[in-house]
């Protein structure tokens, strides 16, 4: 396992011939850098982006990819993660474990795999209840990207005759009239350049989300369980954006974790180079067909 410094973080590096990742050791856990070999970091780096908790302490977002547990609530969701984490080498990647949260007893960990010869990363996100009480929650995997790109949010294409086939969750600050959002029939496109906050969530039976940035397309996949209950009006996928970053988020179904129980949520990431920027649904369909995303 190779270690290095990135900004003010101690990090562990994993890489293959195509991709390079940095995982923080001094805080987190976070995947703080993701890039093609020789390319730029796709992830947002946010050393000064914070939110204040009711106790006056500040939660630091730091940027990159993180693991939370839903539902969002202050201060429970914003448990401080400014301390070192345990990082260990595995056969094809890294394991990262954070100390259990004082308030909930939940221990967060990630198992990150980077297979040799593939432009793909597999991340198993794990919540373990190390406390004395049962906790209702759901794994919530959040990836923060640099602005300037376009998110692709695929919508259900299920044929239901006279019944509805799509649902959206909207937050109070979400402006549906924003010119930075393209509301298509099969895809919603979010252009990451808006100054005001925007968030949308939805059940995602197609199982993937994507973000285009400077010719690179990032795709994340996560399983959708049609019969399961999800937070946020049934959302298994969500997208948040403001003037500093864009987030692609996936959620697992709601679980009740008794003491000692564990739940996991797996994402598969894929990166594609030399992809044209999607401006409308026709452009997205060309990308989907070319890359075989469905």
C-alpha positions in Angstrom: 0.0 0.0 0.0 1.5 3.3 -1.1 1.0 6.4 1.0 1.3 10.0 -0.1 0.2 13.6 0.8 -2.6 15.3 -1.0 -3.3 18.9 0.0 -3.3 18.5 3.8 -4.3 14.9 3.9 -2.4 11.7 4.5 -3.6 9.4 1.8 -3.3 5.8 0.6 -3.0 5.4 -3.2 -4.4 2.5 -5.2 -4.1 2.4 -9.0 -4.0 0.2 -12.1 -2.8 0.9 -15.6 -5.9 3.1 -16.3 -7.1 4.7 -13.0 -5.7 6.2 -9.8 -7.5 6.8 -6.5 -6.5 8.5 -3.2 -8.2 7.5 0.0 -7.8 9.7 3.1 -6.2 8.3 6.2 -6.1 11.4 8.4 -9.8 12.1 8.1 -12.9 10.4 6.6 -13.2 8.0 5.2 -13.1 9.8 1.8 -12.0 8.9 -1.7 -10.6 12.3 -2.3 -9.2 11.8 -5.8 -10.3 9.8 -8.8 -8.7 10.2 -12.2 -7.4 8.6 -15.3 -3.6 8.0 -15.2 -2.2 11.4 -16.4 -5.6 13.1 -16.1 -7.2 15.6 -13.7 -9.1 14.8 -10.5 -12.8 14.5 -11.3 -13.8 14.9 -7.6 -14.5 18.2 -5.8 -11.9 19.2 -3.2 -13.6 21.4 -0.5 -11.2 22.2 2.3 -13.2 25.2 3.4 -16.8 24.0 2.9 -18.4 23.4 6.3 -21.8 23.4 8.0 -22.3 24.4 11.6 -24.0 21.9 14.0 -26.3 23.0 16.8 -23.4 22.4 19.3 -21.3 25.0 17.4 -18.9 22.5 16.0 -18.3 22.4 12.2 -18.8 19.4 9.9 -16.2 19.5 7.2 -17.3 18.1 3.8 -13.7 17.9 2.4 -15.1 16.7 -0.9 -14.7 13.4 -2.8 -16.8 10.4 -2.0 -18.2 9.6 1.5 -20.6 7.3 3.3 -23.5 8.6 5.3 -26.6 6.9 6.6 -30.1 8.2 5.9 -32.4 9.8 6.8 -30.7 13.2 6.8 -31.0 14.9 10.2 -29.0 17.5 12.1 -26.8 16.7 14.0 -27.1 12.9 13.6 -26.2 12.8 9.9 -23.3 15.3 10.4 -21.3 13.1 12.8 -17.8 14.5 12.9 -15.2 12.6 10.9 -12.1 14.6 11.4 -10.1 11.8 13.1 -7.8 9.3 11.5 -9.3 6.1 10.0 -7.9 2.6 9.8 -6.8 1.8 6.2 -5.5 -1.7 5.2 -4.5 -3.3 2.0 -6.6 -6.0 0.4 -6.0 -8.3 -2.6 -7.1 -5.7 -5.1 -7.7 -2.5 -3.2 -8.2 -1.1 0.3 -10.4 -1.4 3.3 -11.2 1.7 5.3 -12.9 1.7 8.8 -14.0 4.7 10.8 -14.5 4.5 14.6 -18.2 4.1 15.6 -20.2 7.3 16.0 -20.8 8.3 19.6 -24.4 9.3 19.1 -25.7 6.3 17.0 -23.1 3.5 17.6 -22.9 3.1 13.8 -19.5 2.1 12.4 -18.9 3.1 8.8 -16.5 1.3 6.5 -15.7 0.9 2.8 -14.1 -1.9 0.9 -12.7 -0.5 -2.3 -11.6 -2.8 -5.2 -9.8 -1.7 -8.3 -9.4 -4.7 -10.6 -6.3 -4.8 -12.8 -6.8 -4.0 -16.5 -10.3 -2.4 -16.0 -11.6 1.1 -15.9 -13.9 0.1 -13.0 -14.1 0.4 -9.2 -16.3 -1.6 -6.9 -17.1 0.0 -3.5 -18.9 -2.0 -0.8 -20.2 0.5 1.8 -20.9 -1.1 5.2 -22.8 0.1 8.3 -22.3 -1.9 11.5 -24.3 -1.3 14.7 -21.7 -1.3 17.5 -24.1 0.3 19.9 -26.6 -1.0 22.5 -29.9 0.1 20.7 -31.5 -0.8 17.4 -31.0 1.9 14.7 -33.2 2.5 11.7 -31.1 3.8 8.8 -30.0 3.2 5.2 -26.5 3.3 3.6 -26.1 6.5 1.6 -23.2 6.8 -0.8 -22.4 10.3 -2.0 -19.9 11.4 -4.6 -19.0 15.1 -5.0 -17.7 16.3 -8.4 -16.2 19.5 -9.6 -18.6 21.8 -11.3 -18.7 22.6 -15.1 -20.1 19.2 -16.2 -23.5 17.7 -16.7 -25.3 15.0 -14.7 -27.5 12.4 -16.4 -30.4 11.1 -14.3 -32.2 8.2 -16.2 -35.9 7.9 -15.6 -38.1 4.8 -15.7 -39.2 3.7 -19.1 -41.6 1.0 -17.8 -44.8 0.6 -19.8 -47.7 0.9 -17.4 -50.6 1.6 -19.7 -52.8 4.1 -17.8 -50.8 4.0 -14.5 -47.9 6.3 -13.6 -44.3 5.1 -14.2 -42.2 7.8 -12.6 -41.9 9.7 -9.3 -39.8 12.6 -8.2 -38.8 13.9 -4.8 -38.2 17.7 -4.6 -36.6 19.7 -1.8 -38.0 23.1 -0.7 -35.1 24.9 -2.3 -35.4 23.2 -5.6 -36.4 25.5 -8.4 -38.1 23.5 -11.3 -37.8 26.6 -13.5 -33.9 26.6 -13.3 -32.4 27.0 -16.8 -29.6 24.7 -15.8 -32.0 21.7 -15.7 -33.3 19.8 -18.7 -36.5 17.9 -17.9 -36.7 15.1 -20.5 -39.0 12.2 -20.8 -36.3 9.6 -20.4 -33.5 11.6 -18.8 -33.1 14.7 -16.5 -29.9 16.6 -17.2 -28.4 18.9 -14.6 -25.8 21.3 -15.7 -23.4 21.9 -12.7 -23.1 25.7 -12.9 -26.1 27.0 -10.8 -25.4 29.2 -7.8 -28.6 28.3 -5.8 -29.0 24.8 -4.4 -31.0 22.2 -6.3 -31.9 18.6 -5.4 -34.0 15.9 -6.9 -34.5 12.3 -6.0 -36.3 9.3 -7.6 -36.7 5.6 -7.6 -34.2 4.3 -10.1 -35.0 0.9 -11.6 -32.4 1.5 -14.4 -29.8 1.4 -11.7 -27.3 4.0 -12.9 -26.4 7.7 -12.7 -23.7 9.5 -14.7 -21.7 12.7 -14.7 -19.9 14.2 -17.7 -16.9 16.4 -17.1 -14.3 17.6 -19.7 -14.8 14.7 -22.0 -14.9 12.0 -19.3 -18.1 10.2 -18.4 -18.3 8.8 -14.8 -21.1 6.2 -14.3 -22.1 4.7 -11.0 -24.4 1.7 -10.6 -26.3 0.4 -7.6 -29.0 -2.2 -7.3 -32.7 -1.1 -7.0 -35.1 -3.3 -5.0 -38.6 -2.5 -6.4 -40.5 -4.0 -3.4 -38.3 -2.4 -0.7 -38.9 0.9 1.2 -36.6 3.8 0.6 -36.3 7.2 2.3 -37.1 10.5 0.6 -40.4 9.4 -1.0 -38.9 6.2 -2.3 -35.7 7.6 -3.7 -32.9 5.2 -4.5 -31.0 7.9 -6.5 -30.5 11.6 -5.8 -28.6 14.5 -7.3 -27.7 17.7 -5.4 -26.0 20.7 -6.9 -24.8 24.2 -5.8 -22.2 26.6 -7.0 -19.3 24.6 -5.6 -20.0 20.9 -6.4 -22.5 18.4 -7.8 -23.3 15.2 -5.9 -24.5 11.9 -7.3 -26.0 9.9 -4.5 -27.4 6.3 -4.2 -29.3 4.9 -1.2 -30.0 1.4 -0.1 -33.4 0.3 1.3 -34.3 1.1 4.9 -33.0 -1.3 7.5 -33.4 -1.8 11.2 -30.0 -2.7 12.6 -30.1 -4.5 16.0 -26.9 -4.4 18.0 -24.2 -6.3 16.2 -26.0 -6.4 12.8 -24.5 -5.1 9.5 -25.9 -3.8 6.3 -24.0 -3.2 3.0 -24.6 -1.2 -0.2 -22.4 -1.8 -3.3 -21.7 0.7 -6.0 -19.8 0.0 -9.2 -18.0 2.9 -10.9 -17.0 3.0 -14.6 -15.0 5.7 -16.4 -15.2 6.4 -20.1 -12.9 8.8 -22.0 -13.6 10.9 -25.1 -17.3 11.2 -24.6 -19.2 14.1 -26.2 -21.1 16.5 -23.8 -24.8 15.5 -23.6 -27.0 18.5 -24.3 -30.3 16.8 -24.8 -32.0 13.4 -24.7 -30.9 12.4 -28.2 -27.3 13.0 -27.3 -27.7 10.9 -24.1 -29.3 8.1 -26.2 -26.3 8.0 -28.5 -24.0 7.7 -25.4 -26.1 5.0 -23.8 -26.2 3.0 -27.1 -22.5 3.4 -27.8 -21.4 2.5 -24.2 -24.0 -0.2 -23.6 -25.2 1.4 -20.4 -28.4 -0.5 -20.4 
